[in-house]
Each structure stands twice: as C-alpha cells, then as structure tokens.
Amino acid sequence: MSIFAELEAGIVATSAEQTRAVARRLGQALPQNATLALHGNLGVGKTTFVQGLAEGLGIREAVTSPTFNIFTLHRGAGRILVHLDAYRLENAQQVEDLMLDDFLVPPYWLAVEWPEKIAEWLPVDAVHLRLSIVSAGVHRIALERRPGLF
C-alpha cells in the first residue's frame, strides 16, 4: 500500500519516532517542488513530522521549529526543504513581504505549519495533512487533501 493510501485511511503513531518514520516515507514519495500543509493544534507533532520529512529527503542537518525565524532552509542531497511556521503571520501579504518565493528554487519542498493563516498564498496543489492527538501518547496523521498529481 502506498504512503498516500495509508494516509488517506489515517495512520496512528504512538511515538515521535513513528511520526518521523511516516514522514520519512512521505518525503521519499513526494515529487519535487511539492508543498505540504500541516494542520493541527499546538504540540501535536508538526515539527517532529518535518524532521522525518527532512530525513526522507536526504537532509541530515537538525530541524527545529522556525517559530521565531518564521522560516528556515535546510539543504542536503541536492535538495532544499523550506520549513515555514505561519503561526505569527496574520495574512498572506506577510509571506509575500518575506520574499519566500526567492527561496523556492527547484528542487525544493515546502512544509508549512499553521497553513490556515496563509491559505490564500498556498498553491492549489498543496498536500494537506491533519495531525491530531487521539489520546495520551497516541497521535493520528491523515491526508485531508491530495491533488491528483501523484
């Protein structure tokens, strides 16, 4: 079963390592220049997910939350992961003001935390995932919307 089919059904993770493993698999399957919108409440594991995504893309440097920087660039294996935390942004114009497009140089992958803050800026072909807490120590990762591109 493909990672996309599993995510459409929803995947349960009981540890941070399991969350990273799911993201690693997705990173290996995502086409270049993909945008990944990560929906979920504070503390649900969005940054942990991006850590696994980076590993799946062959990026070996440490990935931390870009909350205070708004976005960070991670490079490795000839790839660029742009990690954007839109939590402190109020609208899509603020993304434009960051000149983020200048960093979206192929091959890139863009992971956006709090995408609802800048929904009108996101490309229509963005992959949307919902991360949620089911119960103590149990998280769920589910595909909300996947474009028909892959």
C-alpha positions in Angstrom: 0.0 0.0 0.0 1.3 3.4 -0.9 2.0 6.0 1.8 -0.7 8.2 0.3 -3.3 5.4 0.6 -2.3 4.8 4.2 -2.5 8.5 5.0 -5.9 8.7 3.4 -7.1 6.0 5.8 -5.2 7.7 8.7 -2.0 6.4 10.4 -1.8 6.1 14.2 1.6 6.8 15.8 2.4 6.1 19.4 5.9 7.7 19.5 7.8 10.6 18.0 9.9 8.0 16.1 6.8 6.5 14.5 5.7 10.0 13.4 9.2 10.7 11.9 9.1 7.3 10.1 5.7 8.1 8.5 7.1 11.5 7.4 10.3 9.9 6.1 8.3 7.6 3.8 6.2 10.6 2.6 9.4 12.6 1.9 10.6 9.8 -0.3 7.3 9.7 -2.2 6.7 13.5 -2.6 7.5 14.9 -6.0 10.0 17.8 -6.1 8.5 21.3 -5.7 5.7 20.0 -3.5 4.0 22.0 -0.8 2.9 20.2 2.3 0.4 22.0 4.6 0.5 20.6 8.1 -2.7 21.3 10.1 -3.0 20.6 13.8 -3.0 22.2 17.3 0.0 23.2 19.2 2.1 20.3 20.4 0.6 17.8 18.0 4.0 16.9 16.4 4.2 19.1 13.3 7.9 19.9 13.8 8.6 16.3 14.6 6.9 15.4 11.3 9.1 17.9 9.4 12.2 16.3 11.0 11.2 13.0 9.4 10.3 14.6 6.2 13.8 16.1 6.0 15.3 12.7 6.7 13.2 11.3 3.8 14.6 14.0 1.5 18.2 13.1 2.4 18.7 16.2 4.6 20.9 15.3 7.6 21.1 18.7 9.5 19.0 19.2 12.6 15.5 20.5 12.0 13.9 22.7 14.8 10.8 24.8 14.9 11.2 28.1 12.9 8.6 29.9 15.1 10.9 32.8 15.8 12.6 32.9 12.4 9.3 32.3 10.6 11.1 30.0 8.1 14.3 28.1 7.8 16.1 26.5 4.9 17.6 23.0 5.1 19.8 21.7 2.4 21.1 18.3 1.6 21.4 15.7 -1.1 20.9 18.5 -3.7 17.5 19.4 -2.2 16.1 22.3 -0.3 13.5 22.0 2.4 11.8 25.3 3.3 10.2 25.0 6.7 7.6 27.8 7.3 5.8 28.4 10.6 3.0 30.7 9.8 1.7 30.9 13.4 2.8 34.5 13.9 1.7 35.7 10.4 -1.6 37.5 10.1 -2.2 37.2 6.3 -0.7 36.1 3.0 0.8 39.5 2.3 3.2 39.0 5.1 4.5 35.9 3.3 5.0 38.0 0.2 6.9 40.5 2.3 9.3 37.8 3.4 10.2 37.2 -0.2 9.9 33.5 0.4 9.4 32.8 -3.3 13.1 33.7 -3.8 14.0 30.6 -1.8 11.6 28.2 -3.7 14.3 27.3 -6.2 13.9 23.8 -7.7 14.3 21.2 -6.4 12.6 22.3 -3.2 9.9 21.0 -0.8 7.9 23.4 1.3 6.5 22.4 4.6 4.0 24.8 6.2 2.9 24.7 9.8 -0.3 26.7 10.6 -1.2 26.9 6.8 -4.7 28.2 7.6 -3.1 31.5 8.5 -1.9 32.0 4.9 -4.4 29.7 3.0 -4.8 32.1 0.0 -1.0 32.1 -0.5 -0.7 28.3 -0.7 -0.6 26.6 -4.1 -3.8 24.8 -5.2 -1.8 21.6 -5.5 -0.6 21.6 -1.9 -0.9 18.3 0.0 -2.8 18.9 3.3 -2.3 16.7 6.3 -4.1 16.8 9.6 -2.1 15.8 12.7 -4.2 15.2 15.9 -3.9 13.7 19.3 -6.2 10.8 19.8 -5.3 10.1 23.4 -2.3 10.3 25.7 0.7 9.2 23.6 -1.4 8.4 20.6 -1.4 10.7 17.5 -3.1 10.4 14.2 -1.8 11.6 10.8 -4.3 11.8 8.0 -4.4 13.1 4.5 -7.1 15.8 4.1 -6.5 16.8 0.5 -4.2 15.5 -2.1 -4.1 16.9 -5.6 -4.4 14.5 -8.5 -0.8 14.9 -9.5 0.6 11.8 -7.8 
